[in-house]
């Protein structure tokens, strides 16, 4: 099993002593602008409409497809680059890292882990680190073809953990409104789920490491 503290993807979130009751109460409203910005930048949630016309100009087929976004396309491109060239362009990594950091700041704000409005640049209270891989030395060129499949057990576990995290966030919302505190055990659990998901993402999609992610919240 991998050493969690030395894994290629690491996440820590500062625990605030006090939380703002007003911004917590209206968090679903406050987050809308920055969530839209993140969606536009990452392509998450975008839908593509495809319309097929016949010779008379009549619609014969119309489909709607949800896109996987920029990171999804980048994952495929990175996998192909590793397989055929054994290279991971540094600027691809830098872009993916900064977009991942931005996404986690938005996610942390949504999960009430911080009252700081998500910045597009500054680290704030969300400390996310990704290690740039030495491809010829540390990555097997054929692993990108199988990583998504090998990570299936993690996807299954994360589905259940995500449900628990949602419940923890809802309970924390009420706790903050009445006491101004986010129960520390709830806080640590939600951060742990985010950390687990980050490691799986680093392994299966960001292609940063061939070390299998640990089944751990820590």
LOBASE-16405 format. One record per residue (C-alpha): residue number from 1; residue in one letter; x, y, z. Coordinates in steps of 0.5 Angstrom, whole numbers. Example, Ala and Ser with C-alpha at 12.3 -4.5 7.8 and 13.67 -1.06 7.14 Angstrom:
{nr: 1 rest: a px: 25 py: -9 pz: 16}
{nr: 2 rest: s px: 27 py: -2 pz: 14}
END
This chain:
{nr: 1 rest: x px: 0 py: 0 pz: 0}
{nr: 2 rest: x px: 2 py: 7 pz: -2}
{nr: 3 rest: x px: 5 py: 12 pz: 4}
{nr: 4 rest: x px: -1 py: 17 pz: 4}
{nr: 5 rest: x px: 4 py: 23 pz: 6}
{nr: 6 rest: x px: 8 py: 21 pz: 0}
{nr: 7 rest: x px: 3 py: 20 pz: -5}
{nr: 8 rest: x px: 4 py: 24 pz: -12}
{nr: 9 rest: x px: -3 py: 28 pz: -10}
{nr: 10 rest: x px: -4 py: 31 pz: -3}
{nr: 11 rest: x px: -9 py: 35 pz: 0}
{nr: 12 rest: x px: -10 py: 39 pz: 7}
{nr: 13 rest: x px: -15 py: 44 pz: 9}
{nr: 14 rest: x px: -14 py: 49 pz: 14}
{nr: 15 rest: x px: -20 py: 48 pz: 20}
{nr: 16 rest: x px: -23 py: 55 pz: 22}
{nr: 17 rest: x px: -24 py: 57 pz: 29}
{nr: 18 rest: x px: -31 py: 60 pz: 27}
{nr: 19 rest: x px: -35 py: 60 pz: 21}
{nr: 20 rest: x px: -40 py: 66 pz: 18}
{nr: 21 rest: x px: -47 py: 64 pz: 19}
{nr: 22 rest: x px: -50 py: 69 pz: 14}
{nr: 23 rest: x px: -45 py: 66 pz: 8}
{nr: 24 rest: x px: -47 py: 59 pz: 10}
{nr: 25 rest: x px: -54 py: 60 pz: 10}
{nr: 26 rest: x px: -54 py: 63 pz: 3}
{nr: 27 rest: x px: -48 py: 59 pz: 1}
{nr: 28 rest: x px: -52 py: 56 pz: -5}
{nr: 29 rest: x px: -53 py: 63 pz: -8}
{nr: 30 rest: x px: -46 py: 66 pz: -6}
{nr: 31 rest: x px: -43 py: 60 pz: -10}
{nr: 32 rest: x px: -47 py: 61 pz: -17}
{nr: 33 rest: x px: -42 py: 66 pz: -20}
{nr: 34 rest: x px: -36 py: 62 pz: -19}
{nr: 35 rest: x px: -39 py: 56 pz: -20}
{nr: 36 rest: x px: -41 py: 58 pz: -27}
{nr: 37 rest: x px: -34 py: 61 pz: -28}
{nr: 38 rest: x px: -31 py: 54 pz: -26}
{nr: 39 rest: x px: -36 py: 51 pz: -31}
{nr: 40 rest: x px: -34 py: 55 pz: -37}
{nr: 41 rest: x px: -27 py: 54 pz: -36}
{nr: 42 rest: x px: -27 py: 47 pz: -35}
{nr: 43 rest: x px: -33 py: 45 pz: -39}
{nr: 44 rest: x px: -36 py: 41 pz: -34}
{nr: 45 rest: x px: -43 py: 40 pz: -35}
{nr: 46 rest: x px: -43 py: 43 pz: -42}
{nr: 47 rest: x px: -48 py: 40 pz: -47}
{nr: 48 rest: x px: -47 py: 39 pz: -54}
{nr: 49 rest: x px: -53 py: 39 pz: -59}
{nr: 50 rest: x px: -52 py: 35 pz: -66}
{nr: 51 rest: x px: -58 py: 36 pz: -71}
{nr: 52 rest: x px: -58 py: 32 pz: -77}
{nr: 53 rest: x px: -62 py: 35 pz: -83}
{nr: 54 rest: x px: -65 py: 31 pz: -90}
{nr: 55 rest: x px: -64 py: 34 pz: -97}
{nr: 56 rest: x px: -71 py: 38 pz: -96}
{nr: 57 rest: x px: -68 py: 41 pz: -89}
{nr: 58 rest: x px: -72 py: 37 pz: -85}
{nr: 59 rest: x px: -69 py: 35 pz: -78}
{nr: 60 rest: x px: -69 py: 27 pz: -78}
{nr: 61 rest: x px: -64 py: 26 pz: -72}
{nr: 62 rest: x px: -63 py: 31 pz: -66}
{nr: 63 rest: x px: -58 py: 29 pz: -60}
{nr: 64 rest: x px: -56 py: 32 pz: -54}
{nr: 65 rest: x px: -49 py: 30 pz: -51}
{nr: 66 rest: x px: -46 py: 32 pz: -44}
{nr: 67 rest: x px: -38 py: 33 pz: -45}
{nr: 68 rest: x px: -33 py: 31 pz: -40}
{nr: 69 rest: x px: -30 py: 38 pz: -41}
{nr: 70 rest: x px: -23 py: 40 pz: -41}
{nr: 71 rest: x px: -20 py: 36 pz: -36}
{nr: 72 rest: x px: -23 py: 30 pz: -40}
{nr: 73 rest: x px: -20 py: 31 pz: -46}
{nr: 74 rest: x px: -13 py: 33 pz: -43}
{nr: 75 rest: x px: -13 py: 26 pz: -40}
{nr: 76 rest: x px: -14 py: 22 pz: -46}
{nr: 77 rest: x px: -9 py: 27 pz: -50}
{nr: 78 rest: x px: -4 py: 26 pz: -44}
{nr: 79 rest: x px: -5 py: 18 pz: -44}
{nr: 80 rest: x px: -4 py: 18 pz: -51}
{nr: 81 rest: x px: 3 py: 22 pz: -51}
{nr: 82 rest: x px: 5 py: 17 pz: -45}
{nr: 83 rest: x px: 4 py: 11 pz: -49}
{nr: 84 rest: x px: 7 py: 14 pz: -56}
{nr: 85 rest: x px: 12 py: 19 pz: -54}
{nr: 86 rest: x px: 13 py: 17 pz: -46}
{nr: 87 rest: x px: 13 py: 25 pz: -45}
{nr: 88 rest: x px: 8 py: 29 pz: -41}
{nr: 89 rest: x px: 9 py: 36 pz: -43}
{nr: 90 rest: x px: 10 py: 41 pz: -37}
{nr: 91 rest: x px: 5 py: 46 pz: -39}
{nr: 92 rest: x px: -1 py: 41 pz: -40}
{nr: 93 rest: x px: 1 py: 39 pz: -32}
{nr: 94 rest: x px: 1 py: 46 pz: -30}
{nr: 95 rest: x px: -6 py: 47 pz: -33}
{nr: 96 rest: x px: -9 py: 41 pz: -30}
{nr: 97 rest: x px: -6 py: 42 pz: -23}
{nr: 98 rest: x px: -8 py: 50 pz: -23}
{nr: 99 rest: x px: -15 py: 48 pz: -26}
{nr: 100 rest: x px: -16 py: 42 pz: -21}
{nr: 101 rest: x px: -14 py: 47 pz: -15}
{nr: 102 rest: x px: -19 py: 52 pz: -17}
{nr: 103 rest: x px: -24 py: 46 pz: -17}
{nr: 104 rest: x px: -22 py: 44 pz: -10}
{nr: 105 rest: x px: -23 py: 51 pz: -8}
{nr: 106 rest: x px: -30 py: 52 pz: -11}
{nr: 107 rest: x px: -32 py: 45 pz: -8}
{nr: 108 rest: x px: -29 py: 46 pz: -1}
{nr: 109 rest: x px: -33 py: 53 pz: -1}
{nr: 110 rest: x px: -39 py: 49 pz: -3}
{nr: 111 rest: x px: -38 py: 44 pz: 2}
{nr: 112 rest: x px: -37 py: 49 pz: 8}
{nr: 113 rest: x px: -30 py: 48 pz: 9}
{nr: 114 rest: x px: -28 py: 55 pz: 8}
{nr: 115 rest: x px: -32 py: 62 pz: 8}
{nr: 116 rest: x px: -26 py: 65 pz: 4}
{nr: 117 rest: x px: -30 py: 66 pz: -3}
{nr: 118 rest: x px: -26 py: 62 pz: -8}
{nr: 119 rest: x px: -20 py: 65 pz: -12}
{nr: 120 rest: x px: -18 py: 64 pz: -19}
{nr: 121 rest: x px: -11 py: 65 pz: -17}
{nr: 122 rest: x px: -9 py: 64 pz: -9}
{nr: 123 rest: x px: -8 py: 58 pz: -5}
{nr: 124 rest: x px: -12 py: 61 pz: 0}
{nr: 125 rest: x px: -14 py: 55 pz: 6}
{nr: 126 rest: x px: -14 py: 49 pz: 1}
{nr: 127 rest: x px: -7 py: 46 pz: 0}
{nr: 128 rest: x px: -7 py: 42 pz: -6}
{nr: 129 rest: x px: 0 py: 39 pz: -9}
{nr: 130 rest: x px: 1 py: 35 pz: -15}
{nr: 131 rest: x px: 8 py: 32 pz: -17}
{nr: 132 rest: x px: 10 py: 33 pz: -24}
{nr: 133 rest: x px: 12 py: 26 pz: -26}
{nr: 134 rest: x px: 19 py: 23 pz: -29}
{nr: 135 rest: x px: 15 py: 19 pz: -35}
{nr: 136 rest: x px: 21 py: 15 pz: -37}
{nr: 137 rest: x px: 23 py: 13 pz: -30}
{nr: 138 rest: x px: 17 py: 13 pz: -26}
{nr: 139 rest: x px: 11 py: 11 pz: -31}
{nr: 140 rest: x px: 10 py: 5 pz: -35}
{nr: 141 rest: x px: 8 py: 7 pz: -42}
{nr: 142 rest: x px: 2 py: 2 pz: -43}
{nr: 143 rest: x px: -1 py: 4 pz: -36}
{nr: 144 rest: x px: -6 py: 9 pz: -39}
{nr: 145 rest: x px: -9 py: 4 pz: -43}
{nr: 146 rest: x px: -12 py: 0 pz: -36}
{nr: 147 rest: x px: -12 py: 5 pz: -30}
{nr: 148 rest: x px: -19 py: 7 pz: -31}
{nr: 149 rest: x px: -21 py: 0 pz: -31}
{nr: 150 rest: x px: -16 py: -1 pz: -25}
{nr: 151 rest: x px: -19 py: 4 pz: -21}
{nr: 152 rest: x px: -26 py: 2 pz: -21}
{nr: 153 rest: x px: -26 py: -1 pz: -14}
{nr: 154 rest: x px: -25 py: 6 pz: -12}
{nr: 155 rest: x px: -30 py: 9 pz: -16}
{nr: 156 rest: x px: -35 py: 4 pz: -12}
{nr: 157 rest: x px: -33 py: 6 pz: -5}
{nr: 158 rest: x px: -33 py: 14 pz: -7}
{nr: 159 rest: x px: -40 py: 13 pz: -9}
{nr: 160 rest: x px: -42 py: 11 pz: -2}
{nr: 161 rest: x px: -37 py: 16 pz: 1}
{nr: 162 rest: x px: -40 py: 22 pz: -3}
{nr: 163 rest: x px: -47 py: 20 pz: 0}
{nr: 164 rest: x px: -44 py: 20 pz: 7}
{nr: 165 rest: x px: -40 py: 27 pz: 6}
{nr: 166 rest: x px: -47 py: 30 pz: 3}
{nr: 167 rest: x px: -50 py: 28 pz: 10}
{nr: 168 rest: x px: -44 py: 31 pz: 14}
{nr: 169 rest: x px: -45 py: 37 pz: 10}
{nr: 170 rest: x px: -52 py: 38 pz: 11}
{nr: 171 rest: x px: -51 py: 37 pz: 18}
{nr: 172 rest: x px: -45 py: 41 pz: 19}
{nr: 173 rest: x px: -50 py: 47 pz: 15}
{nr: 174 rest: x px: -55 py: 46 pz: 21}
{nr: 175 rest: x px: -49 py: 46 pz: 26}
{nr: 176 rest: x px: -46 py: 53 pz: 24}
{nr: 177 rest: x px: -52 py: 56 pz: 23}
{nr: 178 rest: x px: -54 py: 55 pz: 31}
{nr: 179 rest: x px: -47 py: 54 pz: 34}
{nr: 180 rest: x px: -42 py: 58 pz: 29}
{nr: 181 rest: x px: -38 py: 51 pz: 29}
{nr: 182 rest: x px: -37 py: 46 pz: 24}
{nr: 183 rest: x px: -36 py: 39 pz: 28}
{nr: 184 rest: x px: -29 py: 37 pz: 27}
{nr: 185 rest: x px: -30 py: 30 pz: 26}
{nr: 186 rest: x px: -35 py: 32 pz: 20}
{nr: 187 rest: x px: -30 py: 37 pz: 17}
{nr: 188 rest: x px: -24 py: 31 pz: 17}
{nr: 189 rest: x px: -29 py: 26 pz: 14}
{nr: 190 rest: x px: -31 py: 31 pz: 8}
{nr: 191 rest: x px: -24 py: 33 pz: 7}
{nr: 192 rest: x px: -22 py: 26 pz: 7}
{nr: 193 rest: x px: -27 py: 24 pz: 2}
{nr: 194 rest: x px: -24 py: 30 pz: -3}
{nr: 195 rest: x px: -17 py: 27 pz: -1}
{nr: 196 rest: x px: -19 py: 20 pz: -3}
{nr: 197 rest: x px: -22 py: 23 pz: -10}
{nr: 198 rest: x px: -16 py: 27 pz: -11}
{nr: 199 rest: x px: -11 py: 21 pz: -11}
{nr: 200 rest: x px: -16 py: 17 pz: -15}
{nr: 201 rest: x px: -16 py: 23 pz: -20}
{nr: 202 rest: x px: -8 py: 23 pz: -20}
{nr: 203 rest: x px: -8 py: 16 pz: -22}
{nr: 204 rest: x px: -13 py: 15 pz: -27}
{nr: 205 rest: x px: -14 py: 21 pz: -30}
{nr: 206 rest: x px: -8 py: 26 pz: -29}
{nr: 207 rest: x px: -3 py: 20 pz: -30}
{nr: 208 rest: x px: 2 py: 23 pz: -25}
{nr: 209 rest: x px: 3 py: 16 pz: -22}
{nr: 210 rest: x px: 3 py: 9 pz: -23}
{nr: 211 rest: x px: 3 py: 7 pz: -15}
{nr: 212 rest: x px: -4 py: 5 pz: -14}
{nr: 213 rest: x px: -8 py: 10 pz: -9}
{nr: 214 rest: x px: -9 py: 8 pz: -2}
{nr: 215 rest: x px: -16 py: 6 pz: 1}
{nr: 216 rest: x px: -16 py: 11 pz: 6}
{nr: 217 rest: x px: -18 py: 18 pz: 8}
{nr: 218 rest: x px: -12 py: 20 pz: 11}
END
